[in-house]
Amino acid sequence: MKGLKRLGPVVFAVGVVVLAYSCGDGVEPEPPPPDPSGFLQVSVTLNRDDVGAMILRIWADPIPDSIRGASGLTVHHAPAPQSVRAFVAGPLPDSGSVLRFWTANTNLLGRHRVTVEQVAGTDYRQLFPSSVTARVIR
């Protein structure tokens, strides 16, 4: 019994030391940075009300992936040198997003650009590309 009485303070001391080391310096490690990958959008502004379709070219490195059209729009895309071309048709908004694409780093928004290559009217006439203004947004 006498040995158990001596063992009590030793166990208590070991427990205090283990607890002190497990707490560390009281500073929690920083959380990992948020994942910068995600979707960016291509937003357009129509300068006329009879635009029915367009071909957009999205420039980025790496080349955009997982291109999806906005609700109600038809989108087909194909790779092009250092870019991707996207055909967009349907009831286009006067102003707003027409498609979105996946990128490895949404923080590098300035490295993504879009140009309007061709525009067609709702009557299938070819219109000037200046009929549409496009930009990449979050």
N, CA, C and O atoms as a MOPAC input file, in Angstrom:
PM7 MOZYME 1SCF
protein

 N      0.81100 1    -1.18100 1     0.00000 1
 C      0.00000 1     0.00000 1     0.00000 1
 C      0.86000 1     1.25200 1     0.00000 1
 O      0.51900 1     2.27700 1    -0.59100 1
 N      2.02800 1     1.12300 1     0.71000 1
 C      2.91100 1     2.26300 1     0.79100 1
 C      3.44700 1     2.62800 1    -0.59400 1
 O      3.63800 1     3.80700 1    -0.88900 1
 N      3.69100 1     1.63400 1    -1.44100 1
 C      4.20100 1     1.86400 1    -2.78800 1
 C      3.18300 1     2.60200 1    -3.64700 1
 O      3.54900 1     3.42400 1    -4.48700 1
 N      1.91500 1     2.30900 1    -3.43500 1
 C      0.86800 1     2.98300 1    -4.19800 1
 C      0.75900 1     4.45000 1    -3.81100 1
 O      0.44900 1     5.29200 1    -4.65300 1
 N      1.01500 1     4.76700 1    -2.53200 1
 C      0.96100 1     6.16200 1    -2.09400 1
 C      2.06900 1     6.96400 1    -2.75700 1
 O      1.87200 1     8.12600 1    -3.11000 1
 N      3.24700 1     6.34200 1    -2.92800 1
 C      4.35300 1     7.04000 1    -3.58700 1
 C      4.10700 1     7.15000 1    -5.09500 1
 O      4.56500 1     8.09700 1    -5.73400 1
 N      3.40700 1     6.21200 1    -5.63900 1
 C      3.14400 1     6.18700 1    -7.07400 1
 C      2.15100 1     7.28700 1    -7.48200 1
 O      2.21500 1     7.79000 1    -8.60300 1
 N      1.26000 1     7.65100 1    -6.60300 1
 C      0.24400 1     8.67700 1    -6.89100 1
 C      0.85200 1    10.00000 1    -7.32500 1
 O      0.47600 1    10.51200 1    -8.38000 1
 N      1.79600 1    10.59300 1    -6.54400 1
 C      2.39100 1    11.86600 1    -6.95400 1
 C      3.18200 1    11.75100 1    -8.26600 1
 O      3.22700 1    12.70200 1    -9.04700 1
 N      3.80500 1    10.58900 1    -8.50900 1
 C      4.56800 1    10.39500 1    -9.74200 1
 C      3.62500 1    10.39800 1   -10.94600 1
 O      3.89800 1    11.05300 1   -11.95100 1
 N      2.53200 1     9.67400 1   -10.84200 1
 C      1.54700 1     9.63100 1   -11.93000 1
 C      0.97500 1    11.02900 1   -12.16600 1
 O      0.77900 1    11.45200 1   -13.30600 1
 N      0.71000 1    11.74000 1   -11.05800 1
 C      0.19100 1    13.10000 1   -11.18700 1
 C      1.20000 1    14.00100 1   -11.90600 1
 O      0.81800 1    14.77000 1   -12.78900 1
 N      2.48000 1    13.91500 1   -11.53800 1
 C      3.51900 1    14.74200 1   -12.15500 1
 C      3.67000 1    14.41700 1   -13.64400 1
 O      3.80600 1    15.32000 1   -14.46900 1
 N      3.64500 1    13.12400 1   -13.98400 1
 C      3.74100 1    12.71900 1   -15.38800 1
 C      2.54100 1    13.25800 1   -16.15800 1
 O      2.69700 1    13.72600 1   -17.28500 1
 N      1.37000 1    13.20200 1   -15.58300 1
 C      0.16800 1    13.71700 1   -16.23000 1
 C      0.24800 1    15.20600 1   -16.49400 1
 O     -0.16300 1    15.67300 1   -17.55600 1
 N      0.78200 1    15.96900 1   -15.52000 1
 C      0.93000 1    17.41400 1   -15.69500 1
 C      1.91100 1    17.71500 1   -16.82600 1
 O      1.66100 1    18.60200 1   -17.64200 1
 N      3.04400 1    16.97300 1   -16.88000 1
 C      4.03500 1    17.18700 1   -17.93900 1
 C      3.43700 1    16.87700 1   -19.31400 1
 O      3.62800 1    17.63900 1   -20.26200 1
 N      2.71700 1    15.76200 1   -19.42100 1
 C      2.09300 1    15.38900 1   -20.69600 1
 C      1.08900 1    16.45000 1   -21.11300 1
 O      1.05400 1    16.83000 1   -22.28400 1
 N      0.28500 1    16.93000 1   -20.20200 1
 C     -0.70200 1    17.96000 1   -20.49700 1
 C     -0.02400 1    19.25000 1   -20.94600 1
 O     -0.48900 1    19.89600 1   -21.88600 1
 N      1.06700 1    19.63200 1   -20.28700 1
 C      1.77900 1    20.86300 1   -20.64700 1
 C      2.35200 1    20.76600 1   -22.05800 1
 O      2.25700 1    21.72100 1   -22.82800 1
 N      2.93800 1    19.64000 1   -22.40100 1
 C      3.49900 1    19.48000 1   -23.75000 1
 C      2.41800 1    19.38300 1   -24.82400 1
 O      2.62500 1    19.82400 1   -25.95500 1
 N      1.28300 1    18.81600 1   -24.47900 1
 C      0.22700 1    18.68800 1   -25.48700 1
 C     -0.40500 1    20.03200 1   -25.81500 1
 O     -0.94600 1    20.21000 1   -26.90700 1
 N     -0.34600 1    20.97300 1   -24.89300 1
 C     -0.91300 1    22.29300 1   -25.15200 1
 C      0.00100 1    23.13500 1   -26.02500 1
 O     -0.47000 1    24.07300 1   -26.66900 1
 N      1.26100 1    22.84000 1   -26.06800 1
 C      2.19100 1    23.59700 1   -26.89600 1
 C      2.32400 1    25.01100 1   -26.38400 1
 O      2.25000 1    25.25200 1   -25.17900 1
 N      2.52100 1    25.95100 1   -27.30000 1
 C      2.70700 1    27.34000 1   -26.90200 1
 C      1.39800 1    28.12800 1   -26.92900 1
 O      1.41100 1    29.34900 1   -26.77300 1
 N      0.28600 1    27.45400 1   -27.12000 1
 C     -1.01200 1    28.11600 1   -27.11400 1
 C     -1.37300 1    28.74300 1   -28.44900 1
 O     -2.45600 1    29.31300 1   -28.58500 1
 N     -0.50000 1    28.65100 1   -29.43000 1
 C     -0.77000 1    29.22500 1   -30.74200 1
 C     -1.20300 1    28.10700 1   -31.68200 1
 O     -0.48800 1    27.12400 1   -31.87900 1
 N     -2.37600 1    28.27800 1   -32.24800 1
 C     -2.86300 1    27.26300 1   -33.18100 1
 C     -2.22400 1    27.47600 1   -34.53900 1
 O     -1.95500 1    28.61600 1   -34.91900 1
 N     -1.97800 1    26.41200 1   -35.27500 1
 C     -1.40700 1    26.58800 1   -36.61200 1
 C     -2.41200 1    27.28700 1   -37.52100 1
 O     -3.62400 1    27.15200 1   -37.35200 1
 N     -1.88300 1    28.03800 1   -38.49400 1
 C     -2.75000 1    28.73200 1   -39.42800 1
 C     -3.49700 1    27.72300 1   -40.28800 1
 O     -2.93900 1    26.69400 1   -40.66800 1
 N     -4.74800 1    28.01200 1   -40.59500 1
 C     -5.47600 1    27.09800 1   -41.48600 1
 C     -4.87700 1    27.16900 1   -42.88500 1
 O     -4.26800 1    28.17700 1   -43.24300 1
 N     -5.03900 1    26.13200 1   -43.66600 1
 C     -4.51000 1    26.17700 1   -45.02800 1
 C     -5.23800 1    27.25900 1   -45.83500 1
 O     -6.40200 1    27.55500 1   -45.56700 1
 N     -4.55700 1    27.84000 1   -46.81200 1
 C     -5.22600 1    28.86900 1   -47.62100 1
 C     -6.38600 1    28.25900 1   -48.39300 1
 O     -6.35600 1    27.07400 1   -48.72600 1
 N     -7.40900 1    29.06000 1   -48.68100 1
 C     -8.54800 1    28.52300 1   -49.43600 1
 C     -8.11400 1    28.10300 1   -50.84300 1
 O     -7.19300 1    28.67300 1   -51.42700 1
 N     -8.78800 1    27.11700 1   -51.35100 1
 C     -8.50300 1    26.61000 1   -52.69600 1
 C     -8.88600 1    27.68700 1   -53.70900 1
 O    -10.04600 1    28.09800 1   -53.75400 1
 N     -7.92900 1    28.15500 1   -54.53000 1
 C     -8.24100 1    29.24200 1   -55.46800 1
 C     -8.96700 1    28.78000 1   -56.73000 1
 O     -9.40000 1    29.61500 1   -57.52400 1
 N     -9.10800 1    27.48000 1   -56.93100 1
 C     -9.76200 1    27.01500 1   -58.15100 1
 C    -11.27300 1    27.25600 1   -58.07100 1
 O    -11.85200 1    27.32700 1   -56.98700 1
 N    -11.88400 1    27.37700 1   -59.23300 1
 C    -13.32800 1    27.59700 1   -59.25800 1
 C    -13.78400 1    28.08900 1   -60.62200 1
 O    -13.04300 1    28.03700 1   -61.60300 1
 N    -15.00500 1    28.56100 1   -60.65700 1
 C    -15.59300 1    29.01700 1   -61.91700 1
 C    -15.48500 1    30.53200 1   -62.06200 1
 O    -15.65900 1    31.28500 1   -61.10400 1
 N    -15.19400 1    30.95000 1   -63.28600 1
 C    -15.31300 1    32.34200 1   -63.69700 1
 C    -16.43000 1    32.40600 1   -64.73100 1
 O    -16.80000 1    31.38700 1   -65.31500 1
 N    -16.95900 1    33.58700 1   -64.95400 1
 C    -18.07100 1    33.74400 1   -65.88900 1
 C    -17.69500 1    34.68800 1   -67.02100 1
 O    -16.83400 1    35.55500 1   -66.87000 1
 N    -18.34900 1    34.50300 1   -68.14400 1
 C    -18.25000 1    35.45400 1   -69.24500 1
 C    -19.57100 1    36.21500 1   -69.27300 1
 O    -20.64100 1    35.63500 1   -69.45800 1
 N    -19.47000 1    37.50800 1   -69.08700 1
 C    -20.64100 1    38.37700 1   -69.07600 1
 C    -20.64100 1    39.20600 1   -70.35900 1
 O    -19.59000 1    39.65800 1   -70.81500 1
 N    -21.80700 1    39.39900 1   -70.92700 1
 C    -21.92600 1    40.18100 1   -72.15800 1
 C    -22.91200 1    41.33000 1   -71.96400 1
 O    -23.79300 1    41.29300 1   -71.10500 1
 N    -22.72700 1    42.33800 1   -72.78900 1
 C    -23.68900 1    43.42900 1   -72.91200 1
 C    -23.98500 1    43.56400 1   -74.39600 1
 O    -23.08400 1    43.78500 1   -75.20500 1
 N    -25.25900 1    43.42700 1   -74.74400 1
 C    -25.66900 1    43.52500 1   -76.15100 1
 C    -25.95300 1    44.97800 1   -76.49000 1
 O    -26.66500 1    45.67300 1   -75.76500 1
 N    -25.38600 1    45.42600 1   -77.60400 1
 C    -25.59300 1    46.80300 1   -78.04500 1
 C    -26.75600 1    46.92100 1   -79.02700 1
 O    -27.02900 1    48.00500 1   -79.54300 1
 N    -27.43700 1    45.81200 1   -79.28300 1
 C    -28.64300 1    45.78800 1   -80.12000 1
 C    -29.56300 1    44.70000 1   -79.56600 1
 O    -29.13000 1    43.83500 1   -78.80400 1
 N    -30.81300 1    44.75300 1   -79.94900 1
 C    -31.77400 1    43.80500 1   -79.38400 1
 C    -32.04200 1    42.59500 1   -80.26800 1
 O    -32.88000 1    41.76400 1   -79.91700 1
 N    -31.35900 1    42.46900 1   -81.40200 1
 C    -31.63500 1    41.34400 1   -82.30200 1
 C    -30.46400 1    40.35200 1   -82.40100 1
 O    -30.32600 1    39.65500 1   -83.40600 1
 N    -29.62800 1    40.28800 1   -81.36100 1
 C    -28.50200 1    39.34100 1   -81.35500 1
 C    -29.02700 1    37.96600 1   -80.94700 1
 O    -29.67300 1    37.81900 1   -79.90900 1
 N    -28.73900 1    36.95500 1   -81.78200 1
 C    -29.22600 1    35.61300 1   -81.49600 1
 C    -28.13600 1    34.59800 1   -81.20600 1
 O    -28.40000 1    33.56100 1   -80.59700 1
 N    -26.89800 1    34.88900 1   -81.64200 1
 C    -25.80100 1    33.94500 1   -81.42500 1
 C    -24.47100 1    34.68300 1   -81.53700 1
 O    -24.38900 1    35.76700 1   -82.11600 1
 N    -23.44100 1    34.07700 1   -80.97500 1
 C    -22.10600 1    34.67300 1   -81.04900 1
 C    -21.03700 1    33.60500 1   -80.88600 1
 O    -21.28400 1    32.53400 1   -80.33200 1
 N    -19.85900 1    33.91600 1   -81.37300 1
 C    -18.69500 1    33.08200 1   -81.12000 1
 C    -17.73400 1    33.90300 1   -80.27700 1
 O    -17.28700 1    34.97800 1   -80.67700 1
 N    -17.43000 1    33.37300 1   -79.10700 1
 C    -16.51600 1    34.02400 1   -78.17800 1
 C    -15.21300 1    33.24000 1   -78.14200 1
 O    -15.20700 1    32.02400 1   -78.33200 1
 N    -14.12700 1    33.92700 1   -77.90300 1
 C    -12.83900 1    33.25100 1   -77.72700 1
 C    -12.30300 1    33.64100 1   -76.36100 1
 O    -12.11400 1    34.82200 1   -76.06700 1
 N    -12.06100 1    32.63200 1   -75.52900 1
 C    -11.58400 1    32.85400 1   -74.17400 1
 C    -10.09600 1    32.51600 1   -74.13100 1
 O     -9.69100 1    31.38900 1   -74.41700 1
 N     -9.30200 1    33.50400 1   -73.77200 1
 C     -7.84800 1    33.36300 1   -73.69300 1
 C     -7.45700 1    33.18900 1   -72.23100 1
 O     -7.85800 1    33.97800 1   -71.37600 1
 N     -6.67500 1    32.15700 1   -71.95000 1
 C     -6.20300 1    31.94000 1   -70.58300 1
 C     -5.10700 1    30.88600 1   -70.59100 1
 O     -4.97400 1    30.12000 1   -71.54500 1
 N     -4.33100 1    30.85600 1   -69.52800 1
 C     -3.31600 1    29.82300 1   -69.34900 1
 C     -3.41200 1    29.35000 1   -67.90800 1
 O     -3.08200 1    30.12400 1   -67.00900 1
 N     -3.83600 1    28.15100 1   -67.64300 1
 C     -4.17600 1    27.10600 1   -68.60200 1
 C     -5.51200 1    27.38300 1   -69.28900 1
 O     -6.30900 1    28.20900 1   -68.84400 1
 N     -5.72000 1    26.67100 1   -70.37500 1
 C     -6.93000 1    26.84600 1   -71.17400 1
 C     -8.15900 1    26.50500 1   -70.33000 1
 O     -8.15000 1    25.51000 1   -69.60600 1
 N     -9.21000 1    27.31300 1   -70.41200 1
 C    -10.42300 1    27.05700 1   -69.63000 1
 C    -10.99500 1    25.66000 1   -69.86200 1
 O    -10.86200 1    25.07900 1   -70.93900 1
 N    -11.63000 1    25.14800 1   -68.82100 1
 C    -12.15800 1    23.79100 1   -68.83900 1
 C    -13.60200 1    23.81900 1   -68.33000 1
 O    -14.03400 1    24.79900 1   -67.72400 1
 N    -14.32400 1    22.76200 1   -68.57700 1
 C    -15.69300 1    22.58700 1   -68.05500 1
 C    -16.58300 1    23.78600 1   -68.36300 1
 O    -17.18100 1    24.37300 1   -67.46200 1
 N    -16.66500 1    24.13600 1   -69.61400 1
 C    -17.46500 1    25.28800 1   -70.03200 1
 C    -18.94100 1    24.90800 1   -70.02200 1
 O    -19.33800 1    23.89500 1   -70.59900 1
 N    -19.75000 1    25.73600 1   -69.35600 1
 C    -21.18700 1    25.49200 1   -69.22700 1
 C    -21.94500 1    26.76400 1   -69.56400 1
 O    -21.57000 1    27.85300 1   -69.12900 1
 N    -23.00600 1    26.62500 1   -70.33400 1
 C    -23.83300 1    27.76800 1   -70.69400 1
 C    -24.78500 1    28.15600 1   -69.59000 1
 O    -25.14400 1    27.33300 1   -68.74700 1
 N    -25.19500 1    29.41200 1   -69.59400 1
 C    -26.22300 1    29.87500 1   -68.66500 1
 C    -27.54100 1    29.18300 1   -69.02300 1
 O    -27.70600 1    28.65200 1   -70.12100 1
 N    -28.44500 1    29.20200 1   -68.09700 1
 C    -29.73300 1    28.53300 1   -68.27800 1
 C    -30.43200 1    28.99700 1   -69.55500 1
 O    -30.57100 1    30.19500 1   -69.80100 1
 N    -30.86500 1    28.03600 1   -70.35900 1
 C    -31.60200 1    28.32900 1   -71.57600 1
 C    -30.74400 1    28.58100 1   -72.80600 1
 O    -31.27600 1    28.74100 1   -73.90500 1
 N    -29.42900 1    28.62000 1   -72.64200 1
 C    -28.54700 1    28.88200 1   -73.77800 1
 C    -27.88300 1    27.59200 1   -74.25500 1
 O    -27.64100 1    26.67600 1   -73.46900 1
 N    -27.59700 1    27.53700 1   -75.53900 1
 C    -26.86100 1    26.42000 1   -76.12600 1
 C    -25.41300 1    26.85500 1   -76.28200 1
 O    -25.13500 1    27.91600 1   -76.83900 1
 N    -24.48700 1    26.03000 1   -75.78700 1
 C    -23.06400 1    26.35100 1   -75.88500 1
 C    -22.32200 1    25.14300 1   -76.41900 1
 O    -22.46900 1    24.03400 1   -75.90500 1
 N    -21.52400 1    25.36200 1   -77.45200 1
 C    -20.59700 1    24.35800 1   -77.97500 1
 C    -19.21900 1    24.99900 1   -77.95800 1
 O    -19.08100 1    26.18700 1   -78.25100 1
 N    -18.19900 1    24.22100 1   -77.61700 1
 C    -16.86700 1    24.80700 1   -77.55900 1
 C    -15.83800 1    23.85100 1   -78.14200 1
 O    -16.04800 1    22.64000 1   -78.21400 1
 N    -14.72000 1    24.43600 1   -78.55600 1
 C    -13.62000 1    23.66800 1   -79.14300 1
 C    -12.31000 1    24.37700 1   -78.82900 1
 O    -12.26900 1    25.60500 1   -78.75200 1
 N    -11.23300 1    23.60500 1   -78.64800 1
 C     -9.94000 1    24.23800 1   -78.36600 1
 C     -9.42400 1    25.02800 1   -79.56800 1
 O     -9.68600 1    24.68000 1   -80.72000 1
 N     -8.69800 1    26.08100 1   -79.27700 1
 C     -8.02700 1    26.90100 1   -80.28100 1
 C     -6.63800 1    27.21100 1   -79.70700 1
 O     -6.42200 1    26.99300 1   -78.51500 1
 N     -5.70500 1    27.70400 1   -80.49800 1
 C     -4.36700 1    27.99400 1   -79.96500 1
 C     -4.41200 1    28.93900 1   -78.75500 1
 O     -4.93400 1    30.04900 1   -78.84900 1
 N     -3.86900 1    28.49800 1   -77.64000 1
 C     -3.81700 1    29.23300 1   -76.36100 1
 C     -5.18000 1    29.73000 1   -75.88600 1
 O     -5.25300 1    30.67100 1   -75.09500 1
 N     -6.25300 1    29.11200 1   -76.35700 1
 C     -7.58800 1    29.59100 1   -76.01200 1
 C     -8.62300 1    28.51000 1   -76.30000 1
 O     -8.29400 1    27.37800 1   -76.65400 1
 N     -9.86600 1    28.89400 1   -76.13900 1
 C    -10.98600 1    28.03400 1   -76.51100 1
 C    -12.04800 1    28.91900 1   -77.15600 1
 O    -12.28900 1    30.04300 1   -76.71300 1
 N    -12.67400 1    28.40200 1   -78.19800 1
 C    -13.77200 1    29.11900 1   -78.85300 1
 C    -15.08600 1    28.52800 1   -78.35500 1
 O    -15.21500 1    27.31600 1   -78.18400 1
 N    -16.05200 1    29.40300 1   -78.12700 1
 C    -17.36500 1    28.96000 1   -77.66200 1
 C    -18.44900 1    29.60300 1   -78.51800 1
 O    -18.49200 1    30.82000 1   -78.69200 1
 N    -19.32000 1    28.75100 1   -79.04500 1
 C    -20.50200 1    29.20600 1   -79.78600 1
 C    -21.63300 1    29.28100 1   -78.77400 1
 O    -21.91700 1    28.30000 1   -78.08800 1
 N    -22.27700 1    30.42900 1   -78.67600 1
 C    -23.36300 1    30.64300 1   -77.71100 1
 C    -24.59600 1    31.10300 1   -78.48700 1
 O    -24.52700 1    32.06700 1   -79.24900 1
 N    -25.71500 1    30.42200 1   -78.29600 1
 C    -26.95200 1    30.78500 1   -78.98400 1
 C    -28.14400 1    30.60500 1   -78.05800 1
 O    -28.09700 1    29.84600 1   -77.09000 1
 N    -29.19500 1    31.31000 1   -78.37400 1
 C    -30.42200 1    31.19400 1   -77.59100 1
 C    -30.92100 1    32.56500 1   -77.18500 1
 O    -30.48300 1    33.57600 1   -77.73300 1
 N    -31.82900 1    32.60600 1   -76.23100 1
 C    -32.34900 1    33.89400 1   -75.75200 1
 C    -31.30300 1    34.59900 1   -74.88300 1
 O    -31.29100 1    34.46000 1   -73.66000 1
 N    -30.43000 1    35.35400 1   -75.54500 1
 C    -29.31600 1    36.00800 1   -74.85100 1
 C    -29.81800 1    37.15800 1   -73.98000 1
 O    -30.73500 1    37.88000 1   -74.37200 1
 N    -29.22800 1    37.33000 1   -72.81200 1
 C    -29.62100 1    38.46000 1   -71.95300 1
 C    -29.06600 1    39.76400 1   -72.52300 1
 O    -28.00400 1    39.76800 1   -73.14600 1
 N    -29.77400 1    40.86000 1   -72.31500 1
 C    -29.25700 1    42.16700 1   -72.74200 1
 C    -27.94800 1    42.47900 1   -72.03400 1
 O    -27.05700 1    43.12400 1   -72.58600 1
 N    -27.85600 1    42.00400 1   -70.79800 1
 C    -26.64000 1    42.18500 1   -70.00800 1
 C    -26.60500 1    41.07600 1   -68.96200 1
 O    -27.56200 1    40.89400 1   -68.21000 1
 N    -25.49400 1    40.33200 1   -68.91700 1
 C    -25.37200 1    39.28500 1   -67.91100 1
 C    -24.52200 1    38.13100 1   -68.38400 1
 O    -23.95500 1    38.15800 1   -69.47700 1
 N    -24.44300 1    37.12300 1   -67.54900 1
 C    -23.58100 1    35.96800 1   -67.80300 1
 C    -24.19100 1    35.04800 1   -68.86600 1
 O    -25.38700 1    34.75800 1   -68.84600 1
 N    -23.34000 1    34.60000 1   -69.79300 1
 C    -23.79300 1    33.65900 1   -70.81600 1
 C    -23.13500 1    32.28700 1   -70.66300 1
 O    -23.66500 1    31.28800 1   -71.14900 1
 N    -21.98600 1    32.23600 1   -69.99200 1
 C    -21.34200 1    30.94700 1   -69.73800 1
 C    -20.38600 1    31.07900 1   -68.57500 1
 O    -20.03900 1    32.17700 1   -68.14000 1
 N    -19.97100 1    29.92100 1   -68.08500 1
 C    -18.97000 1    29.88300 1   -67.02300 1
 C    -17.96400 1    28.79700 1   -67.36300 1
 O    -18.26700 1    27.86200 1   -68.10400 1
 N    -16.76600 1    28.93200 1   -66.81500 1
 C    -15.71800 1    27.95700 1   -67.07100 1
 C    -14.86200 1    27.77600 1   -65.83400 1
 O    -14.74600 1    28.66900 1   -64.99500 1
 N    -14.26500 1    26.59500 1   -65.74200 1
 C    -13.42000 1    26.23100 1   -64.60500 1
 C    -11.99800 1    26.71800 1   -64.84500 1
 O    -11.47500 1    26.62700 1   -65.95500 1
 N    -11.38800 1    27.23300 1   -63.79600 1
 C     -9.99700 1    27.65600 1   -63.86600 1
 C     -9.27300 1    27.23000 1   -62.59400 1
 O     -9.88300 1    27.08500 1   -61.53500 1
 N     -7.98000 1    27.03500 1   -62.71700 1
 C     -7.18600 1    26.58200 1   -61.57100 1
 C     -7.02700 1    27.67100 1   -60.52400 1
 O     -6.79800 1    27.36900 1   -59.35300 1
 N     -7.14400 1    28.93300 1   -60.92200 1
 C     -6.93400 1    30.01100 1   -59.95700 1
 C     -7.81500 1    31.21300 1   -60.31000 1
 O     -7.50000 1    31.98500 1   -61.21600 1
 N     -8.91100 1    31.35500 1   -59.58700 1
 C     -9.83000 1    32.47300 1   -59.83600 1
 C     -9.23700 1    33.81200 1   -59.39900 1
 O     -9.73200 1    34.86900 1   -59.79100 1
 N     -8.17400 1    33.76900 1   -58.58600 1
 C     -7.52900 1    35.01100 1   -58.15400 1
 C     -6.77600 1    35.68300 1   -59.30200 1
 O     -6.46900 1    36.87300 1   -59.22800 1
 N     -6.48200 1    34.93600 1   -60.35000 1
 C     -5.75900 1    35.48800 1   -61.49900 1
 C     -6.74500 1    35.93400 1   -62.58500 1
 O     -6.56800 1    35.62600 1   -63.76300 1
 N     -7.75300 1    36.64100 1   -62.18100 1
 C     -8.81000 1    37.08500 1   -63.08300 1
 C     -8.25200 1    37.88600 1   -64.26200 1
 O     -8.75300 1    37.76100 1   -65.37900 1
 N     -7.23100 1    38.69900 1   -64.02900 1
 C     -6.65100 1    39.52400 1   -65.07700 1
 C     -5.95600 1    38.73800 1   -66.17400 1
 O     -5.70000 1    39.27800 1   -67.25100 1
 N     -5.64800 1    37.47800 1   -65.92400 1
 C     -4.99900 1    36.64600 1   -66.93500 1
 C     -5.99900 1    35.97000 1   -67.86700 1
 O     -5.60800 1    35.23800 1   -68.77600 1
 N     -7.26500 1    36.21000 1   -67.64800 1
 C     -8.32200 1    35.64900 1   -68.49500 1
 C     -8.94400 1    36.79500 1   -69.28000 1
 O     -9.27700 1    37.83400 1   -68.70900 1
 N     -9.10000 1    36.61100 1   -70.56900 1
 C     -9.77800 1    37.63700 1   -71.36400 1
 C    -10.65500 1    36.95600 1   -72.39900 1
 O    -10.47100 1    35.78300 1   -72.72400 1
 N    -11.59500 1    37.70700 1   -72.90000 1
 C    -12.52900 1    37.17300 1   -73.88900 1
 C    -12.66500 1    38.17800 1   -75.02400 1
 O    -12.71200 1    39.38800 1   -74.80400 1
 N    -12.72900 1    37.64900 1   -76.24100 1
 C    -12.96600 1    38.49500 1   -77.40600 1
 C    -14.20000 1    37.96400 1   -78.14200 1
 O    -14.48800 1    36.76700 1   -78.12500 1
 N    -14.90600 1    38.87200 1   -78.77600 1
 C    -16.07400 1    38.51300 1   -79.57800 1
 C    -15.59400 1    38.38400 1   -81.01200 1
 O    -15.13900 1    39.36300 1   -81.60200 1
 N    -15.69100 1    37.18100 1   -81.58400 1
 C    -15.19400 1    36.96000 1   -82.94700 1
 C    -16.27800 1    37.14800 1   -84.00100 1
 O    -16.03900 1    37.77600 1   -85.03200 1
 N    -17.47000 1    36.60700 1   -83.74700 1
 C    -18.56500 1    36.71700 1   -84.71300 1
 C    -19.87800 1    36.86400 1   -83.96700 1
 O    -20.03900 1    36.39300 1   -82.84100 1
 N    -20.81900 1    37.53800 1   -84.63800 1
 C    -22.14900 1    37.73700 1   -84.05900 1
 C    -23.17600 1    37.54800 1   -85.16300 1
 O    -22.97400 1    37.99600 1   -86.29100 1
 N    -24.27800 1    36.88300 1   -84.83300 1
 C    -25.37600 1    36.69300 1   -85.78200 1
 C    -26.67300 1    37.20300 1   -85.16200 1
 O    -26.88700 1    37.09800 1   -83.95500 1
 N    -27.52300 1    37.75100 1   -86.00500 1
 C    -28.81500 1    38.23000 1   -85.54300 1
 C    -29.81400 1    37.09300 1   -85.40800 1
 O    -29.54800 1    35.96300 1   -85.81800 1
 N    -30.94800 1    37.40000 1   -84.83900 1
 C    -32.00300 1    36.39500 1   -84.70200 1
 C    -32.54400 1    35.97700 1   -86.05800 1
 O    -33.19000 1    34.93600 1   -86.17400 1
 N    -32.28600 1    36.78600 1   -87.09400 1
 C    -32.69600 1    36.44100 1   -88.46100 1
 C    -31.53900 1    35.81200 1   -89.24500 1
 O    -31.61300 1    35.68100 1   -90.46600 1
 N    -30.47700 1    35.42500 1   -88.54200 1
 C    -29.28500 1    34.74900 1   -89.09900 1
 C    -28.36600 1    35.67300 1   -89.89100 1
 O    -27.38500 1    35.20000 1   -90.46400 1
 N    -28.64800 1    36.97100 1   -89.94400 1
 C    -27.73200 1    37.90600 1   -90.60700 1
 C    -26.47800 1    38.06600 1   -89.75700 1
 O    -26.53100 1    38.03700 1   -88.52700 1
 N    -25.35700 1    38.23500 1   -90.43500 1
 C    -24.12200 1    38.48100 1   -89.70700 1
 C    -24.10100 1    39.93100 1   -89.24800 1
 O    -24.38300 1    40.84700 1   -90.02000 1
 N    -23.76200 1    40.12000 1   -87.98300 1
 C    -23.67400 1    41.46000 1   -87.40000 1
 C    -22.21700 1    41.76500 1   -87.06600 1
 O    -21.37500 1    40.86700 1   -87.05300 1
 N    -21.93200 1    43.00800 1   -86.80400 1
 C    -20.57900 1    43.39100 1   -86.41400 1
 C    -20.27300 1    42.86600 1   -85.00900 1
 O    -21.14100 1    42.88500 1   -84.13700 1
 N    -19.03600 1    42.39700 1   -84.78900 1
 C    -18.66000 1    41.94900 1   -83.42700 1
 C    -18.82400 1    43.03500 1   -82.37500 1
 O    -18.99700 1    42.74000 1   -81.19200 1
 N    -18.76800 1    44.29100 1   -82.80500 1
 C    -18.96200 1    45.39800 1   -81.84100 1
 C    -20.39100 1    45.46100 1   -81.30800 1
 O    -20.69400 1    46.27300 1   -80.43400 1
 N    -21.27900 1    44.59400 1   -81.83800 1
 C    -22.66200 1    44.52300 1   -81.33700 1
 C    -22.71200 1    43.93900 1   -79.92900 1
 O    -23.72300 1    44.04800 1   -79.23600 1
 N    -21.59700 1    43.31000 1   -79.51100 1
 C    -21.54200 1    42.66600 1   -78.20100 1
 C    -20.25000 1    43.07300 1   -77.50000 1
 O    -19.17800 1    43.08200 1   -78.10400 1
 N    -20.36600 1    43.40400 1   -76.23900 1
 C    -19.20300 1    43.64000 1   -75.38100 1
 C    -19.13900 1    42.49100 1   -74.38900 1
 O    -20.14100 1    42.15300 1   -73.75900 1
 N    -17.96100 1    41.89000 1   -74.24800 1
 C    -17.82900 1    40.72800 1   -73.35300 1
 C    -16.65600 1    40.94000 1   -72.40900 1
 O    -15.67300 1    41.60100 1   -72.74500 1
 N    -16.78700 1    40.35700 1   -71.20800 1
 C    -15.68800 1    40.41500 1   -70.22800 1
 C    -15.77000 1    39.21100 1   -69.30500 1
 O    -16.82400 1    38.59000 1   -69.16800 1
 N    -14.65600 1    38.89000 1   -68.67900 1
 C    -14.59500 1    37.78900 1   -67.71700 1
 C    -14.77300 1    38.37100 1   -66.32700 1
 O    -14.11000 1    39.34000 1   -65.95800 1
 N    -15.68300 1    37.76800 1   -65.55100 1
 C    -15.96700 1    38.23600 1   -64.18700 1
 C    -15.97500 1    37.04700 1   -63.23700 1
 O    -15.95200 1    35.90000 1   -63.68200 1
 N    -16.00600 1    37.31000 1   -61.93400 1
 C    -16.12000 1    36.25400 1   -60.92200 1
 C    -17.54100 1    35.76900 1   -60.83200 1
 O    -17.84000 1    34.88000 1   -60.03600 1

